[in-house]
Amino acid sequence: MRWRLCVQFLGMPMAFVAWLYMQQDSIIYHPSRYRRALPQRFQNEGVEVRDVPFDTAEGEQHAILYKPVVGRSDRLYAVFGGNAMVARHWIEILAEFSDPRWADTAFLLLDYPGYGNSSGTPSQASIGRMSGQALQAGLRALSLDGRDDVELGAVGHSIGCAAALQLAIQMANSKHALRHVALSAPFTSIAEEAQAMLPLLSVVPTSLIAFLTRSNAWDNKAAVRELAGAGARAPRVDIIHGTEDDIVPHRMGEELYALFRSLGLEATFLSVRADHNRLLFEKAFGKWLRKALARA
């Protein structure tokens, strides 16, 4: 009788594990496509917004360059959205919170493979290929690819935090190492995030979940430890997290910040009263972003 109860107790979590393995791409990523041309109305507000095409193994990709019309940009930030965001969502956010101190800063707004007008399908590997090639395309678009003094950074929200940290690792040993990363609502790992979203998985070892979702094995704690190995070339990090986040628990942002600090990396953490999806539109987020980028 006891073995039957044990089977029943473990059966449901293991069924969820099997479902997670089979459906991981559709659970993790929610791509949408563009139906209209890129808006140009920001030209009247002193901002240039233009498409930046480039190629990866997944086919043609597209990013959006957002920069001041007047002046030269000496800083470039790669910007990564959440799993249901497209690059164009960031245009409104940056326009809302624009800062005169960004006069020398351009933003490269990135669509994951399969999002927006980009080809392919999203995965940890394809996003890594995309982000590296996108950054080079952005530097070329700004005529900065031959310069050593350009400052690079990244901004990420939710799963975009993992993509931003992945890019920081990719670039750590290059002449264009990222100097700053701004993270909004980061999770610790995709396995722990799965347990937070699906409490039945709490009895399943995170190592098993990570193994079964290894094509999307985003692990920000492992990324932080790898960045620590870069020493002085590791970027400064600013983190913001909403206390009412019911998708990525606030404690995950706190844990990630504590790990940065324990490894001797420069990092700050700000808690604000906001949920996961509204955080990017809160005035507190704009204030945080202005301050973070001003210090970079």
Secondary structure, DSSP 8 states (H G I E B T S, - for coil): -HHHHHHHHHHHHHHHHHHHHHHHHHHH----B--S----GGGGGTEEEEEEEEEETTEEEEEEEEEESSS---EEEEEE--TT--HHHHHHHHHHT--GGGTTEEEEEE--TTSBT--S---HHHHHHHHHHHHHHHHHHTT-TT-S--EEEEEEETHHHHHHHHHHHHHTTSTT---EEEEES--SBHHHHHHHH-GGGGGS-HHHHHHHTGGG--BHHHHHHHHHTTGGGS-EEEEEEETT-SSS-HHHHHHHHHHHHHTT--EEEEEES--TTTGGGSHHHHHHHHHHHHH-
